[in-house]
Amino acid sequence: MQSDSGDISTSQAAVGSGSSLPAAGTGPARPSKSAGLGLWLRDLLIAAIASILIITFLYQPVRVEGTSMLPRLEDRDRLFINKFVYHFSAIGRGDVVVFRHPAQFDPQRSYIKRVIALPGDTLRIDRGHVFVNGKLLYEPYVPSEYRDNRSQEEIVIPADSYFMMGDHRSISSDSRDFGPVDRSLIYGKAVFVYWPARDVGVVR
């Protein structure tokens, strides 16, 4: 998209070599109000197009449905997900991501969960306590009242797969039920809640 550089012309009007003063009223003309309005509308249009492109290709607004990510994300929270970040950086443990549900369950639905274990990790759950690579995982995002007593035998996360869990462990349907999620199903990282006002902020 071609943009206005904002350069100004360096050329000047030619003047005679005589010493007479310029006639009154021959100074530079002031821009008309209509010209100023036109420039304002042009800048507004450029800004609107740029915003649409950024939202379309980088960020996508989504709405949370359900309470499995309490206490950070509530039912019907609106947030932006970054659809581009994982093209340049790796998915990290602790990231909150959006992914398409594994096909054998409901391929039309998308889930939002937290990444708990990465490809190649060894994972075990003992009465609600998560162990990754033999070490108890520190999970400050899960309040004690949201924990459960579920256990899972030790598994090794397959290549290009991620183990997902909701922060509200006692009600979340996640990788404990449908297994690790393939990388190809993950399409965004939750970054910022923009509505309602009480929940506005970065998703951590």
C-alpha positions, 0 to 999 in steps of 0.5 A: 500500500502506497503511503504519503511520506509527508515530504515538503517541496523544496522548490521556490517561486522565481523572483526578479532581480530588482529591489522593489518590494512585493505588492500587498496581498501576494504572500503564500495562500492559506489552505482552504477548510475543505482541503484540510478536511480532505487531508483529515479524511484521508488520514482517517481512512489510512488509519482504518485500513491499517487497523483492519489489516493488523486485526485481520492478519495479526490479531483476532477477537474471540469470546470465551465460552465457559469457565474452565479458565477461571479465575483469569478468564471468565465466561463471555470475556472478549480477548485478542489472540495473536495469530502470528506469534508462533510463526516466529517463536516457539510455544512455551509452557504456561502459554494460554492458547486457542486450538481446534478441538481434536477431530474425533470429538468436535472439529467445529469447536475451538478451545482455550487452555494453558500449555502444561507440557511440551513435545518430549516432556514426561508428564505425570499427575498425582492427585491433582499435582502435576509433575513435568520431567520429574519435577512438581510444576509451579502453578500460581494460576490455579487457586487451591479451590479450583484444584481436583484430585485426578491422577494420570499415569506417566506419559511422554508427550509425542513430537509436535504435540502439547498437553493442555489443561484448564486453570479450573481443574475441577471442571475443565475438559482438556488433555486429560480427557482427549490427549495431547493436542497436535501442533497443527491444531493450535492457531493463536496465543491469548494476549489481551482481554478488552471486555468487560472493563473489570477484566481488561489486561494482559493474559498471563 
